[in-house]
Every structure is written in structure tokens, then in C-alpha cells.
Amino acid sequence: MKKSANILHFIRHIVKNRRFCTKEMAQTLGTSHKTIQRYIKEVEEFFGIKFLRYEKGCYYLPDTAALRTILIEPKDIEDFERVFDLLAMADTSYVRFLGIDDSLAQKLLSDEMRVYKLKTPVFEELKRFELLKSLKRAIKDRRYIDIHYHSNQDYFYKEAKPLRILFAEGNWYLAALTNDPLNNGFKFLRINFIRNIEVLPHTFQRVLEAERFIEEFQSLFSAYLEPSFEVRVRVDEEVARHFRTKKFLPSQRILKDRGDLILSYTINNENEILLLAKRWMPHMRILTPDHLQHKLVQIAKSFLNDTF
């Protein structure tokens, strides 16, 4: 352990000063002149570098880039700890997804896991790992792909543009632009439902509108290239506290707080608000536009008729 610490200190000194003398370095590290000579040889062999002597017992290194790659600054260590905090709060499944062995993941996160526990929705097991390598390459190179997709039936998307791999609402998706006119061609395709892809040799140009949409969409039901409109709802006082502390859609704004709440949402697909309202029935009522409240009532009546 002392040797490792000494070599690390030796490397730090070189990166900072570019030069050293063996006598002074031996005194600093509390070791011998011969040991410093051994350190010089080991560092040269490991990094493929050569120290240049400028006087007897003294050396310098013109380029320290090779040595900097192994040094971690204190501020970087803090950043790494934050990353492990995030992984521990989420789930060790995320660590396994990165390809880290389970036993190693447990060792890496053991301290943090004694502090954090985040109960999340069931993490979808990604069964199509073999697709990831091909999808990643196609996305990075902007290559068209042919997709065979199966959910309730088979779909074939020819010359689709793969844009991004997403993890949303507990599931893995491929965001892609296709020739299907539905939703202006934009698809969130469950990766586990992709039967096969073929990466084609020709490439496509960046689609800035689609890239912006991926960054800004607020739910998997958000429509692509469709105009937005405002929806206002009333939330009963009984559940209002939940909406004061959490935005159930990113566009949520509180317009009035008088015990109960008047909320505003900006959406471009009716299902975004209908699904939210269904979740909070009977404590949420859609105020405007009127036809959406009528749809919500019809959904409730249909459910009751089917149930009873």
C-alpha cells in the first residue's frame, strides 16, 4: 500500500511540476534513491514514456498527458460519489444494465444502499440486449434501419430513422421516425417487442424537429408536430396537496389555490389529460375544453356498465 501511495504522489508531482530530482524526491517520500530510480523505470514502462535528464540526478517530462489520465482530482471524486448515490437511489438493476457484475455492484453500492431506498415501478427486464449494439451503432452513424415489430400484430417499418434509446415509465423504447402517417411517423417502439432490425448502408440527415421533441415531450402520449392547447382542471381539496408538491405533467401550473385547485396543462394529445383525470377520478374535473369532460364521463359510464 505504501508503494502505491508513493508512486501516486510521485506521478502527481510530475504532472504538477514536470521535473524532479531523485534525492529530493526520496526525502519527500521517505524512501531511498534506488527506490526512486525503480519508480522511474516502472512509470516509463507502464505509460510508454521517457524521462529526460537535464542534470545529474534530475529529470523532466515534456508531455504529461499520459499521466493525467489516471489522476482523479478531489472534486472529481465528489462527482463520482454523486453518481453512485443516484445509482443506489434508483436500483442496482441500472448498474447491471451497465454490464457490471452483480457481486461487484453490491460491493460498489453497499455503503450508499444503507442510506437510500427508492421504491420504483418494476424495472422492465431488457430481453433484447443483442439489439442494443446494432441500435447504438445505427443511431450514432445515422443509418436507416428496417424494423420488424410485433405488439398486437406484426408491423414492418422500412427505412426508419433511429433517433434515441429511451427509458420511460419503467420500459425501454426506441424513438424512431418512420413512413407510417400515424403521429406524423414518430414512434416510441418497445425494444422488447422488436423482432429484428437490419442496419442499412445509407445515412440520413439530422431531424432537428424530432430531436427537440425527444428533449421536450412530456409523456409517451405526446403527439409529434401537432399544435398544443390548454386544458384547465379542478382538483378537490382532499387531494390538492399532491398537486402542490408534484407536477404530474411538466406543463402543470397552479392558477388558483382556494383549498381546491384550478390547474392548467398544455398538451397536444387528449389522452395526456384523459389518462391523468382517470387516475384521479372522482377528484379531478376537466373544466375546459368542455368536450374532454364529456369524454371522461363517457369513459366512466362505459367502465361502470362493463363492471356491473
Sequence and secondary structure as in RCSB ss.txt:
>XXXX:A:sequence
MKKSANILHFIRHIVKNRRFCTKEMAQTLGTSHKTIQRYIKEVEEFFGIKFLRYEKGCYYLPDTAALRTILIEPK
DIEDFERVFDLLAMADTSYVRFLGIDDSLAQKLLSDEMRVYKLKTPVFEELKRFELLKSLKRAIKDRRYIDIHYH
SNQDYFYKEAKPLRILFAEGNWYLAALTNDPLNNGFKFLRINFIRNIEVLPHTFQRVLEAERFIEEFQSLFSAYL
EPSFEVRVRVDEEVARHFRTKKFLPSQRILKDRGDLILSYTINNENEILLLAKRWMPHMRILTPDHLQHKLVQIA
KSFLNDTF
>XXXX:A:secstr
 HHHHHHHHHHHHHHHHSEEEHHHHHHHHT  HHHHHHHHHHHHHHHT   EEEETTEEE S  HHHHTT   HH
HHHHHHHHHHHHHHH HHHHHHTT  HHHHHHHHHHHHTT     S       HHHHHHHHHHHHHTEEEEEEEE
SSSEEEEEEEEEEEEEEETTEEEEEEE S  GGGGEEEEEGGGEEEEEEEEEE    HHHHHHHHH  STT  TT
   EEEEEEE TTTHHHHHH  SSTT EEEEESSSEEEEEEESSHHHHHHHHHHTTTSEEEEESHHHHHHHHHHH
HHHHHHH 
